[in-house]
Amino acid sequence: MELPHPSALFSGSHLDVPFVVLSLAYVATCFIHLGLCASDYLCPTVATLTRARSSARSRGILAAVLLAWCNSSPDLVTNFMSWTSSHTPALSVGEVLGSSGFILCVVQGALFVVMGPVRPRLDANHARHIFQDLSFVLVAVLTMLYVSLRNEITLLNCALMLALYAGYIASKTSATTESPGEEPSLELSETNDYDPAPKFSVLSALDYTALYAVMQQSSPLGDDAITMQTLDSRGLDAQFVAPRPLTVPTTQNFNNSLNNDRPVVHSSPSAFAPYHDDNEDLPDAINDVELPIAYEHTLHSRLLRLKNGALFVLAPQLLNFTTKSVPARLLAITMVPSTIILRLTCPQFQDLLQRSEDPGDKAVLEPKNLILMLTHSVCAPGCALMLLAILLNSHIAWPYILVSVVAATSLLTSTIAFRWQILQVNRFSLNDTEIHDDRAAMRLDVLERYVMTLFNAVGIINCVLWIAVFANALIEVMIIYQRLTNISEAVLGLTIFSWGNSVSDLVSNVAMCKLHLKIDSPPNQDERAQLASRYFFIALSACLGGILLNILIGVGLSGFTSMLINANGVNSNKFWLFRSVSLKTTSIDYKFVISAVFILVQDVLLLVVFSGIPVVTDFVTQYSKYVGIFLCFWWGLATLTNVIIETAA
């Protein structure tokens, strides 16, 4: 139990070179695993869960809200642990202000720098949404400034923060949707009435080319005579002839009175193969036809089998290993044990059944998914129990073990029942009708969604627990440094702690802005700028949503829970609504005040930028690179000011 708890692992350490090297390596490992859990497991699983459980109208809003929570989950869990476990609210407030300033200034400044060559211009609707989000950020930062000046936070303040975030969500929900022409519709496949079933017709067997050629030929007889030539059997020898295939050509045993020079009209369409009584009479060219060997299908199936192998399922970072750089190869090999553990303990399914496009084929549960479901049923409950014991720093009691066994049994029972239902649906029976098959397929689809939701929900719970373990370890490392260096918790949260938790925001949002470079070039520069502006808007919205989550949920929800359960450090002598927690025992921490003021000035400047004033919009569009550099410089100046105040104290 010492490895996930640095306070026990590094107990009795001094500020020397071995401790610094080992602790920094430990911190880097924690940050890597935090990003791995959030980006590769938590966010995709939440996206799949929202897609499966929500309607088409509310899917976008629900997915955006839940994914925003998951992307900020390291910050949220870290703040929650700071308030409830380690009882360091000053560290939490410093981390929130530092992360908010870093995202608002550095991350958005990097976005402006990246989009400088493209010169993006947001349309009026996008600018209005950004202006609205910045207004919510302004109110949230004013709340943090009020808390910093009072040097304490009350339960009423936390409740107001939660109410403000609820208003933010309500504004997003009630916002009018864009016109259908602005965004590509994703509902065409759901509302399309096209019936892929073949519609047979008698006319489909006619050969119109041959018929037209016959009609063009001149004939001394009329149309009635030409028709009766192939249909009238009078004049034929009255002998019984055994039935022959329909493709047999008509014989010419007509009466001598008929003109033999008349063109023969065949009764079989030319689309059929030529008729032959004996296969030996076939031309050699037809007998010698050999189909080419489809090497591409064989190669494709082998590649799919290789990618679906056990190693690449458990360690997907090893795909395309030879094309990676040397540092990337070393990192991929080093992360193999971690990815295997996360894959086995965090269920993640997008689809359980494999369906073919042919209407006669049945749904099949791949052996890979079946083995993973059985493994998750055993490993996931045990992992959750172990992670809870690590977080609580206590031994596992028998009642918790019993709960874990019951959960594992339930998952195993669900897997076996799902497998049995698949076998029943695919079972062949002469009594089954098409309606019965359709109903069975519908029941199987519903059961698949329920089973997939169950396993994905377990995966989300385990991902959050893993993130909580790594975040708690980071807090303990920061506390050790604070104790050894006598640096205040405020500076520690404003600098190292906030930078580490905000690196993922920087990387993901910059990657979002560069996404237009990976798409095929539009025909003109205007369309390229329009596409880049859309990704720019998505990245800006993600930044502002992360700031609101860090402030209103990271501080509001954590402080509300801490004071509600009357944790250590809570002043409970007052009325429960006015319970408070002091940020600093002596006096006001001006580093919090300075950081909040710098963020407020930055927010007001961005409000002017996105206000829609033509002169300001043209200036920012033309000099967006220099605007981004100024934003980064602004937060650097705030950090330098805080460090000077700390060293001068």
HELIX and SHEET records of a PDB file:
HELIX    1   1 PRO A    6  LEU A    9  1                                   4    
HELIX    2   2 VAL A   17  LEU A   36  1                                  20    
HELIX    3   3 CYS A   37  LEU A   42  3                                   6    
HELIX    4   4 CYS A   43  ARG A   53  1                                  11    
HELIX    5   5 ARG A   59  ASN A   71  1                                  13    
HELIX    6   6 SER A   73  THR A   84  1                                  12    
HELIX    7   7 PRO A   89  GLY A  101  1                                  13    
HELIX    8   8 PHE A  102  VAL A  107  3                                   6    
HELIX    9   9 GLN A  108  VAL A  114  1                                   7    
HELIX   10  10 ALA A  124  ARG A  150  1                                  27    
HELIX   11  11 LEU A  155  THR A  173  1                                  19    
HELIX   12  12 LEU A  188  THR A  191  1                                   4    
HELIX   13  13 VAL A  202  ALA A  205  5                                   4    
HELIX   14  14 TYR A  208  GLN A  216  1                                   9    
HELIX   15  15 ASP A  223  LEU A  231  1                                   9    
HELIX   16  16 ASN A  279  ASP A  281  5                                   3    
HELIX   17  17 ASP A  284  ASN A  287  1                                   4    
HELIX   18  18 TYR A  295  LYS A  307  1                                  13    
HELIX   19  19 ALA A  310  LEU A  314  1                                   5    
HELIX   20  20 PRO A  316  LEU A  318  5                                   3    
HELIX   21  21 PHE A  321  THR A  323  5                                   3    
HELIX   22  22 VAL A  326  THR A  334  1                                   9    
HELIX   23  23 VAL A  336  THR A  345  1                                  10    
HELIX   24  24 PRO A  367  LEU A  392  1                                  26    
HELIX   25  25 TRP A  398  ASN A  426  1                                  29    
HELIX   26  26 GLU A  434  THR A  485  1                                  52    
HELIX   27  27 GLU A  489  LEU A  492  1                                   4    
HELIX   28  28 GLY A  493  PHE A  497  3                                   5    
HELIX   29  29 SER A  498  CYS A  513  1                                  16    
HELIX   30  30 LYS A  514  LYS A  518  5                                   5    
HELIX   31  31 GLN A  525  LEU A  548  1                                  24    
HELIX   32  32 LEU A  549  ILE A  553  3                                   5    
HELIX   33  33 GLY A  556  LEU A  564  1                                   9    
HELIX   34  34 TRP A  576  PHE A  578  5                                   3    
HELIX   35  35 TYR A  590  VAL A  609  1                                  20    
HELIX   36  36 PRO A  614  GLN A  622  1                                   9    
HELIX   37  37 SER A  624  ALA A  648  1                                  25    
SHEET    1   A 3 GLU A 152  THR A 154  0                                        
SHEET    2   A 3 SER A 580  SER A 582 -1                                        
SHEET    3   A 3 VAL A 570  ASN A 571 -1                                        
SHEET    1   B 2 LEU A 353  GLN A 354  0                                        
SHEET    2   B 2 VAL A 364  LEU A 365 -1                                        
END                                                                             
